[in-house]
């Protein structure tokens, strides 16, 4: 398997280099991207854009050589050296210009992060494997097409996952989809958590225990006609949890109840209730 992975590395590195060159050579935002990068600090304002363009040309030429068979060992070594240069540049940028943008795979601004360094390290490893492989990628891919396709997809997915500047293309849509599917501000009843929090914050029970609270909402869950909302708190010098019981059917703040529970023993240290709610009564007993 390692022979197959090594033989396919020129495809991975070549594809990444060509994609990176596209931003530097053909993007209308190349000048702005170069000016946001650490090249300005390293080379000066006037030399940043020309250096950015030259780097794009080198990436395009070397990427094309890696994709076109036969792949020579010299090409793989050159790609490894270039990847080592990328890694060194990113380490410099993160230390000397932490607010600068990488400018690597997208014109979108994204500061150099650990993910960026991980991607450069992955390319160094890929280039090294390609330099050590005696086989070419066409033969390896034709001999084991399914396994080869899996390797390529997995590696390119890793490159994308390690590229903060590409988050807008895949990570943000996934987060929006998750929000639509899970409704993070809603409990099982469909009542928004925000409405519950507003109701309890207007309640007498909340005002009476507010000096004890040490956190915002830490957890919440629905049980029957009630929603329970937990806050970290301190009571008589010990860590406790303030558990508010908010009726889902009664919107009056006075219907909110609270129990202060010792975190270590589970004992209810304090229990406060407002006016009886419209729904069923809640009995708060020691755990």
Short mmCIF file of the C-alpha atoms (twelve columns), coordinates in Angstrom:
data_MODEL
# 
_entry.id   MODEL 
# 
loop_
_atom_site.group_PDB 
_atom_site.id 
_atom_site.type_symbol 
_atom_site.label_atom_id 
_atom_site.label_alt_id 
_atom_site.label_comp_id 
_atom_site.label_asym_id 
_atom_site.label_seq_id 
_atom_site.Cartn_x 
_atom_site.Cartn_y 
_atom_site.Cartn_z 
_atom_site.pdbx_PDB_model_num 
ATOM 1   C CA . UNK A 1   0.000   0.000  0.000   1 
ATOM 2   C CA . UNK A 2   2.842   2.384  0.806   1 
ATOM 3   C CA . UNK A 3   4.177   1.902  -2.733  1 
ATOM 4   C CA . UNK A 4   0.809   2.951  -4.160  1 
ATOM 5   C CA . UNK A 5   0.592   6.006  -1.876  1 
ATOM 6   C CA . UNK A 6   4.143   7.088  -2.763  1 
ATOM 7   C CA . UNK A 7   3.526   6.670  -6.488  1 
ATOM 8   C CA . UNK A 8   0.412   8.873  -6.348  1 
ATOM 9   C CA . UNK A 9   2.004   11.780 -4.477  1 
ATOM 10  C CA . UNK A 10  3.019   13.670 -7.660  1 
ATOM 11  C CA . UNK A 11  -0.687  13.952 -8.515  1 
ATOM 12  C CA . UNK A 12  -1.522  15.370 -5.082  1 
ATOM 13  C CA . UNK A 13  1.358   17.844 -4.972  1 
ATOM 14  C CA . UNK A 14  0.900   18.838 -8.609  1 
ATOM 15  C CA . UNK A 15  -2.814  19.511 -8.174  1 
ATOM 16  C CA . UNK A 16  -2.201  21.648 -5.068  1 
ATOM 17  C CA . UNK A 17  0.564   23.636 -6.779  1 
ATOM 18  C CA . UNK A 18  -1.547  24.358 -9.852  1 
ATOM 19  C CA . UNK A 19  -4.501  25.419 -7.705  1 
ATOM 20  C CA . UNK A 20  -2.218  27.695 -5.696  1 
ATOM 21  C CA . UNK A 21  -0.727  29.216 -8.868  1 
ATOM 22  C CA . UNK A 22  -4.215  30.035 -10.146 1 
ATOM 23  C CA . UNK A 23  -4.690  32.502 -7.267  1 
ATOM 24  C CA . UNK A 24  -1.308  34.156 -7.792  1 
ATOM 25  C CA . UNK A 25  -1.400  34.420 -11.588 1 
ATOM 26  C CA . UNK A 26  -5.021  34.759 -12.626 1 
ATOM 27  C CA . UNK A 27  -6.998  36.152 -9.691  1 
ATOM 28  C CA . UNK A 28  -8.051  39.790 -9.989  1 
ATOM 29  C CA . UNK A 29  -7.442  40.059 -6.246  1 
ATOM 30  C CA . UNK A 30  -3.803  38.947 -6.472  1 
ATOM 31  C CA . UNK A 31  -2.403  42.403 -5.694  1 
ATOM 32  C CA . UNK A 32  -4.564  42.802 -2.600  1 
ATOM 33  C CA . UNK A 33  -3.736  39.259 -1.482  1 
ATOM 34  C CA . UNK A 34  -0.005  39.876 -1.854  1 
ATOM 35  C CA . UNK A 35  -0.270  43.103 0.134   1 
ATOM 36  C CA . UNK A 36  -2.008  41.272 2.971   1 
ATOM 37  C CA . UNK A 37  0.692   38.590 3.097   1 
ATOM 38  C CA . UNK A 38  3.957   38.483 5.039   1 
ATOM 39  C CA . UNK A 39  5.822   39.114 1.764   1 
ATOM 40  C CA . UNK A 40  5.388   42.828 2.428   1 
ATOM 41  C CA . UNK A 41  7.302   42.533 5.692   1 
ATOM 42  C CA . UNK A 42  9.831   40.122 4.209   1 
ATOM 43  C CA . UNK A 43  10.566  41.826 0.869   1 
ATOM 44  C CA . UNK A 44  8.995   45.257 1.055   1 
ATOM 45  C CA . UNK A 45  5.847   46.761 -0.448  1 
ATOM 46  C CA . UNK A 46  7.182   47.125 -4.016  1 
ATOM 47  C CA . UNK A 47  8.629   43.613 -4.279  1 
ATOM 48  C CA . UNK A 48  5.713   41.744 -2.694  1 
ATOM 49  C CA . UNK A 49  3.483   41.493 -5.780  1 
ATOM 50  C CA . UNK A 50  6.278   40.602 -8.279  1 
ATOM 51  C CA . UNK A 51  7.532   37.904 -5.908  1 
ATOM 52  C CA . UNK A 52  3.967   36.630 -5.511  1 
ATOM 53  C CA . UNK A 53  3.597   36.389 -9.301  1 
ATOM 54  C CA . UNK A 54  6.980   34.667 -9.752  1 
ATOM 55  C CA . UNK A 55  6.066   32.130 -7.102  1 
ATOM 56  C CA . UNK A 56  2.815   31.454 -8.949  1 
ATOM 57  C CA . UNK A 57  4.749   30.847 -12.177 1 
ATOM 58  C CA . UNK A 58  7.083   28.398 -10.430 1 
ATOM 59  C CA . UNK A 59  4.117   26.580 -8.904  1 
ATOM 60  C CA . UNK A 60  2.356   26.327 -12.261 1 
ATOM 61  C CA . UNK A 61  5.428   24.982 -14.087 1 
ATOM 62  C CA . UNK A 62  6.359   22.484 -11.399 1 
ATOM 63  C CA . UNK A 63  2.763   21.370 -10.897 1 
ATOM 64  C CA . UNK A 64  2.366   20.709 -14.623 1 
ATOM 65  C CA . UNK A 65  5.605   18.676 -14.682 1 
ATOM 66  C CA . UNK A 66  4.377   16.549 -11.776 1 
ATOM 67  C CA . UNK A 67  1.033   15.853 -13.430 1 
ATOM 68  C CA . UNK A 68  2.514   14.976 -16.833 1 
ATOM 69  C CA . UNK A 69  4.237   11.568 -16.996 1 
ATOM 70  C CA . UNK A 70  6.901   10.510 -16.668 1 
ATOM 71  C CA . UNK A 71  7.602   12.034 -13.260 1 
ATOM 72  C CA . UNK A 72  11.321  12.484 -12.787 1 
ATOM 73  C CA . UNK A 73  12.944  12.206 -9.371  1 
ATOM 74  C CA . UNK A 74  14.350  15.707 -9.852  1 
ATOM 75  C CA . UNK A 75  10.839  17.112 -10.170 1 
ATOM 76  C CA . UNK A 76  9.747   15.432 -6.942  1 
ATOM 77  C CA . UNK A 77  12.854  16.722 -5.145  1 
ATOM 78  C CA . UNK A 78  12.147  20.241 -6.418  1 
ATOM 79  C CA . UNK A 79  8.565   19.979 -5.153  1 
ATOM 80  C CA . UNK A 80  9.839   18.859 -1.737  1 
ATOM 81  C CA . UNK A 81  12.259  21.794 -1.561  1 
ATOM 82  C CA . UNK A 82  9.452   24.184 -2.518  1 
ATOM 83  C CA . UNK A 83  7.191   22.692 0.167   1 
ATOM 84  C CA . UNK A 84  9.947   23.097 2.764   1 
ATOM 85  C CA . UNK A 85  10.207  26.730 1.661   1 
ATOM 86  C CA . UNK A 86  6.459   27.133 2.125   1 
ATOM 87  C CA . UNK A 87  6.695   25.664 5.623   1 
ATOM 88  C CA . UNK A 88  9.523   28.008 6.565   1 
ATOM 89  C CA . UNK A 89  7.714   31.037 5.144   1 
ATOM 90  C CA . UNK A 90  4.507   30.209 7.025   1 
ATOM 91  C CA . UNK A 91  6.412   29.733 10.272  1 
ATOM 92  C CA . UNK A 92  8.050   33.134 9.711   1 
ATOM 93  C CA . UNK A 93  4.717   34.771 8.864   1 
ATOM 94  C CA . UNK A 94  3.041   33.395 11.970  1 
ATOM 95  C CA . UNK A 95  5.821   34.711 14.189  1 
ATOM 96  C CA . UNK A 96  6.723   38.011 12.514  1 
ATOM 97  C CA . UNK A 97  3.367   39.036 11.027  1 
ATOM 98  C CA . UNK A 98  0.601   37.167 12.873  1 
ATOM 99  C CA . UNK A 99  -2.169  39.256 11.296  1 
ATOM 100 C CA . UNK A 100 -0.955  38.656 7.740   1 
ATOM 101 C CA . UNK A 101 -2.875  36.415 5.362   1 
ATOM 102 C CA . UNK A 102 -1.447  33.204 3.941   1 
ATOM 103 C CA . UNK A 103 -2.453  33.956 0.332   1 
ATOM 104 C CA . UNK A 104 -1.867  30.321 -0.574  1 
ATOM 105 C CA . UNK A 105 -4.942  28.620 -2.025  1 
ATOM 106 C CA . UNK A 106 -7.495  31.430 -2.102  1 
ATOM 107 C CA . UNK A 107 -7.736  35.199 -2.344  1 
ATOM 108 C CA . UNK A 108 -9.856  35.120 0.801   1 
ATOM 109 C CA . UNK A 109 -8.036  36.544 3.816   1 
ATOM 110 C CA . UNK A 110 -7.103  33.953 6.437   1 
ATOM 111 C CA . UNK A 111 -4.314  34.380 9.006   1 
ATOM 112 C CA . UNK A 112 -1.597  31.751 9.141   1 
ATOM 113 C CA . UNK A 113 -2.628  29.092 11.642  1 
ATOM 114 C CA . UNK A 114 -1.609  25.666 12.820  1 
ATOM 115 C CA . UNK A 115 -3.747  24.222 10.048  1 
ATOM 116 C CA . UNK A 116 -1.721  26.140 7.451   1 
ATOM 117 C CA . UNK A 117 1.509   24.762 8.897   1 
ATOM 118 C CA . UNK A 118 0.006   21.269 8.924   1 
ATOM 119 C CA . UNK A 119 -0.872  21.558 5.236   1 
ATOM 120 C CA . UNK A 120 2.679   22.635 4.370   1 
ATOM 121 C CA . UNK A 121 4.070   19.736 6.407   1 
ATOM 122 C CA . UNK A 122 1.736   17.370 4.543   1 
ATOM 123 C CA . UNK A 123 3.100   18.640 1.229   1 
ATOM 124 C CA . UNK A 124 6.678   18.150 2.469   1 
ATOM 125 C CA . UNK A 125 5.860   14.536 3.338   1 
ATOM 126 C CA . UNK A 126 4.077   14.009 0.015   1 
ATOM 127 C CA . UNK A 127 7.028   15.419 -1.927  1 
ATOM 128 C CA . UNK A 128 9.444   13.233 0.007   1 
ATOM 129 C CA . UNK A 129 7.407   10.109 -0.728  1 
ATOM 130 C CA . UNK A 130 7.235   11.041 -4.411  1 
ATOM 131 C CA . UNK A 131 11.017  11.477 -4.529  1 
ATOM 132 C CA . UNK A 132 11.544  8.006  -3.061  1 
ATOM 133 C CA . UNK A 133 9.031   6.226  -5.278  1 
ATOM 134 C CA . UNK A 134 10.538  4.231  -8.166  1 
ATOM 135 C CA . UNK A 135 7.149   3.786  -9.878  1 
ATOM 136 C CA . UNK A 136 5.156   6.306  -11.891 1 
ATOM 137 C CA . UNK A 137 1.627   7.254  -11.036 1 
ATOM 138 C CA . UNK A 138 0.010   6.069  -14.327 1 
ATOM 139 C CA . UNK A 139 1.039   2.438  -13.760 1 
ATOM 140 C CA . UNK A 140 0.133   2.489  -10.083 1 
ATOM 141 C CA . UNK A 141 -3.268  4.021  -10.744 1 
ATOM 142 C CA . UNK A 142 -4.116  1.629  -13.586 1 
ATOM 143 C CA . UNK A 143 -3.082  -1.384 -11.478 1 
ATOM 144 C CA . UNK A 144 -5.258  -0.421 -8.479  1 
ATOM 145 C CA . UNK A 145 -7.754  2.215  -9.647  1 
ATOM 146 C CA . UNK A 146 -10.209 1.970  -6.732  1 
ATOM 147 C CA . UNK A 147 -7.570  2.079  -4.000  1 
ATOM 148 C CA . UNK A 148 -5.767  4.844  -5.850  1 
ATOM 149 C CA . UNK A 149 -8.929  6.927  -6.111  1 
ATOM 150 C CA . UNK A 150 -9.552  6.515  -2.368  1 
ATOM 151 C CA . UNK A 151 -6.003  7.640  -1.567  1 
ATOM 152 C CA . UNK A 152 -6.260  10.695 -3.816  1 
ATOM 153 C CA . UNK A 153 -9.655  11.767 -2.489  1 
ATOM 154 C CA . UNK A 154 -8.528  11.301 1.129   1 
ATOM 155 C CA . UNK A 155 -5.343  13.330 0.665   1 
ATOM 156 C CA . UNK A 156 -7.004  16.144 -1.232  1 
ATOM 157 C CA . UNK A 157 -9.748  16.255 1.408   1 
ATOM 158 C CA . UNK A 158 -7.021  16.558 4.054   1 
ATOM 159 C CA . UNK A 159 -5.474  19.461 2.147   1 
ATOM 160 C CA . UNK A 160 -8.851  21.221 1.981   1 
ATOM 161 C CA . UNK A 161 -9.529  20.575 5.681   1 
ATOM 162 C CA . UNK A 162 -6.130  22.077 6.550   1 
ATOM 163 C CA . UNK A 163 -6.786  25.229 4.502   1 
ATOM 164 C CA . UNK A 164 -8.560  27.953 6.539   1 
ATOM 165 C CA . UNK A 165 -8.956  30.101 3.427   1 
ATOM 166 C CA . UNK A 166 -11.223 27.425 1.920   1 
ATOM 167 C CA . UNK A 167 -13.584 27.186 4.913   1 
ATOM 168 C CA . UNK A 168 -16.183 29.351 3.201   1 
ATOM 169 C CA . UNK A 169 -16.507 26.753 0.438   1 
ATOM 170 C CA . UNK A 170 -17.276 23.739 2.662   1 
ATOM 171 C CA . UNK A 171 -17.093 24.310 6.434   1 
ATOM 172 C CA . UNK A 172 -19.500 27.249 6.682   1 
ATOM 173 C CA . UNK A 173 -22.169 25.537 4.528   1 
ATOM 174 C CA . UNK A 174 -21.877 22.440 6.748   1 
ATOM 175 C CA . UNK A 175 -22.325 24.568 9.852   1 
ATOM 176 C CA . UNK A 176 -25.382 26.258 8.353   1 
ATOM 177 C CA . UNK A 177 -26.847 22.866 7.436   1 
ATOM 178 C CA . UNK A 178 -26.231 21.587 10.950  1 
ATOM 179 C CA . UNK A 179 -27.937 24.651 12.403  1 
ATOM 180 C CA . UNK A 180 -30.962 24.114 10.141  1 
ATOM 181 C CA . UNK A 181 -31.188 20.439 11.080  1 
ATOM 182 C CA . UNK A 182 -30.524 20.653 14.820  1 
ATOM 183 C CA . UNK A 183 -32.078 24.057 15.688  1 
ATOM 184 C CA . UNK A 184 -29.482 24.837 18.398  1 
ATOM 185 C CA . UNK A 185 -31.621 27.607 19.904  1 
ATOM 186 C CA . UNK A 186 -34.631 25.387 20.297  1 
ATOM 187 C CA . UNK A 187 -35.444 22.678 22.764  1 
ATOM 188 C CA . UNK A 188 -37.514 19.589 22.034  1 
ATOM 189 C CA . UNK A 189 -40.732 21.543 22.513  1 
ATOM 190 C CA . UNK A 190 -39.987 24.002 19.727  1 
ATOM 191 C CA . UNK A 191 -39.828 26.929 22.174  1 
ATOM 192 C CA . UNK A 192 -36.654 28.921 21.479  1 
ATOM 193 C CA . UNK A 193 -34.066 28.757 24.237  1 
ATOM 194 C CA . UNK A 194 -33.678 32.531 23.978  1 
ATOM 195 C CA . UNK A 195 -37.348 32.989 24.942  1 
ATOM 196 C CA . UNK A 196 -36.841 30.715 27.944  1 
ATOM 197 C CA . UNK A 197 -33.746 32.633 29.067  1 
ATOM 198 C CA . UNK A 198 -35.570 35.956 28.741  1 
ATOM 199 C CA . UNK A 199 -38.446 34.614 30.823  1 
ATOM 200 C CA . UNK A 200 -36.229 33.341 33.633  1 
ATOM 201 C CA . UNK A 201 -34.101 36.521 33.696  1 
ATOM 202 C CA . UNK A 202 -37.250 38.555 34.347  1 
ATOM 203 C CA . UNK A 203 -38.275 36.273 37.188  1 
ATOM 204 C CA . UNK A 204 -37.972 36.942 40.901  1 
ATOM 205 C CA . UNK A 205 -36.220 33.595 41.327  1 
ATOM 206 C CA . UNK A 206 -33.453 34.654 38.954  1 
ATOM 207 C CA . UNK A 207 -32.992 38.041 40.601  1 
ATOM 208 C CA . UNK A 208 -32.662 36.423 44.010  1 
ATOM 209 C CA . UNK A 209 -29.911 33.983 42.983  1 
ATOM 210 C CA . UNK A 210 -28.187 36.160 40.366  1 
ATOM 211 C CA . UNK A 211 -25.337 37.131 42.766  1 
ATOM 212 C CA . UNK A 212 -24.477 33.425 43.032  1 
ATOM 213 C CA . UNK A 213 -24.168 32.764 39.277  1 
ATOM 214 C CA . UNK A 214 -20.740 32.309 37.698  1 
ATOM 215 C CA . UNK A 215 -21.643 31.358 34.110  1 
ATOM 216 C CA . UNK A 216 -24.134 31.791 31.323  1 
ATOM 217 C CA . UNK A 217 -26.397 28.870 30.358  1 
ATOM 218 C CA . UNK A 218 -24.269 25.744 30.691  1 
ATOM 219 C CA . UNK A 219 -26.877 23.117 29.835  1 
ATOM 220 C CA . UNK A 220 -30.587 22.805 29.214  1 
ATOM 221 C CA . UNK A 221 -33.123 20.036 28.644  1 
ATOM 222 C CA . UNK A 222 -36.871 19.536 28.422  1 
ATOM 223 C CA . UNK A 223 -38.841 17.186 30.656  1 
ATOM 224 C CA . UNK A 224 -42.564 17.092 30.084  1 
ATOM 225 C CA . UNK A 225 -44.045 20.579 30.405  1 
ATOM 226 C CA . UNK A 226 -40.856 22.033 31.886  1 
ATOM 227 C CA . UNK A 227 -37.528 23.265 30.579  1 
ATOM 228 C CA . UNK A 228 -34.568 23.057 32.931  1 
ATOM 229 C CA . UNK A 229 -31.677 25.496 32.522  1 
ATOM 230 C CA . UNK A 230 -28.418 25.067 34.426  1 
ATOM 231 C CA . UNK A 231 -25.865 27.739 35.442  1 
ATOM 232 C CA . UNK A 232 -22.584 27.274 37.297  1 
ATOM 233 C CA . UNK A 233 -22.695 29.084 40.645  1 
ATOM 234 C CA . UNK A 234 -21.112 29.338 44.107  1 
ATOM 235 C CA . UNK A 235 -23.079 29.129 47.350  1 
ATOM 236 C CA . UNK A 236 -21.548 29.388 50.821  1 
ATOM 237 C CA . UNK A 237 -18.081 28.975 49.315  1 
ATOM 238 C CA . UNK A 238 -18.800 25.730 47.469  1 
ATOM 239 C CA . UNK A 239 -19.340 25.042 43.727  1 
ATOM 240 C CA . UNK A 240 -22.989 24.476 42.926  1 
ATOM 241 C CA . UNK A 241 -25.356 24.387 39.965  1 
ATOM 242 C CA . UNK A 242 -28.371 26.679 39.828  1 
ATOM 243 C CA . UNK A 243 -31.106 24.744 38.024  1 
ATOM 244 C CA . UNK A 244 -34.019 26.881 36.841  1 
ATOM 245 C CA . UNK A 245 -37.337 25.229 36.037  1 
ATOM 246 C CA . UNK A 246 -39.280 27.199 33.422  1 
ATOM 247 C CA . UNK A 247 -42.793 26.057 32.430  1 
ATOM 248 C CA . UNK A 248 -43.209 25.764 28.690  1 
ATOM 249 C CA . UNK A 249 -46.946 26.495 28.802  1 
ATOM 250 C CA . UNK A 250 -46.820 29.518 31.117  1 
ATOM 251 C CA . UNK A 251 -44.966 32.616 29.904  1 
ATOM 252 C CA . UNK A 252 -45.183 34.495 33.220  1 
ATOM 253 C CA . UNK A 253 -41.794 35.144 34.862  1 
ATOM 254 C CA . UNK A 254 -43.275 34.453 38.313  1 
ATOM 255 C CA . UNK A 255 -43.806 30.825 37.305  1 
ATOM 256 C CA . UNK A 256 -40.023 30.210 37.191  1 
ATOM 257 C CA . UNK A 257 -38.492 28.139 40.009  1 
ATOM 258 C CA . UNK A 258 -34.885 27.507 40.942  1 
ATOM 259 C CA . UNK A 259 -32.953 24.923 42.934  1 
ATOM 260 C CA . UNK A 260 -29.313 25.326 44.007  1 
ATOM 261 C CA . UNK A 261 -27.661 21.893 43.947  1 
ATOM 262 C CA . UNK A 262 -24.286 21.032 45.481  1 
ATOM 263 C CA . UNK A 263 -21.963 19.745 42.729  1 
ATOM 264 C CA . UNK A 264 -20.143 17.328 45.029  1 
ATOM 265 C CA . UNK A 265 -23.006 15.703 46.934  1 
ATOM 266 C CA . UNK A 266 -26.034 16.386 44.724  1 
ATOM 267 C CA . UNK A 267 -27.853 17.847 47.738  1 
ATOM 268 C CA . UNK A 268 -30.351 20.639 47.126  1 
ATOM 269 C CA . UNK A 269 -29.122 23.523 49.253  1 
ATOM 270 C CA . UNK A 270 -31.739 26.115 48.311  1 
ATOM 271 C CA . UNK A 271 -35.123 25.998 46.599  1 
ATOM 272 C CA . UNK A 272 -37.133 29.038 45.547  1 
ATOM 273 C CA . UNK A 273 -40.508 29.196 43.819  1 
ATOM 274 C CA . UNK A 274 -42.622 32.059 42.524  1 
ATOM 275 C CA . UNK A 275 -46.349 32.121 41.954  1 
ATOM 276 C CA . UNK A 276 -47.897 28.732 41.043  1 
ATOM 277 C CA . UNK A 277 -47.638 28.234 37.262  1 
ATOM 278 C CA . UNK A 278 -50.518 27.431 34.980  1 
ATOM 279 C CA . UNK A 279 -49.085 23.989 34.192  1 
ATOM 280 C CA . UNK A 280 -48.511 21.079 36.578  1 
ATOM 281 C CA . UNK A 281 -46.685 21.795 39.841  1 
ATOM 282 C CA . UNK A 282 -42.995 20.893 40.114  1 
ATOM 283 C CA . UNK A 283 -41.708 19.290 43.292  1 
ATOM 284 C CA . UNK A 284 -37.992 20.019 43.808  1 
ATOM 285 C CA . UNK A 285 -36.520 17.470 46.120  1 
ATOM 286 C CA . UNK A 286 -32.927 16.816 47.214  1 
ATOM 287 C CA . UNK A 287 -31.034 14.489 44.880  1 
# 
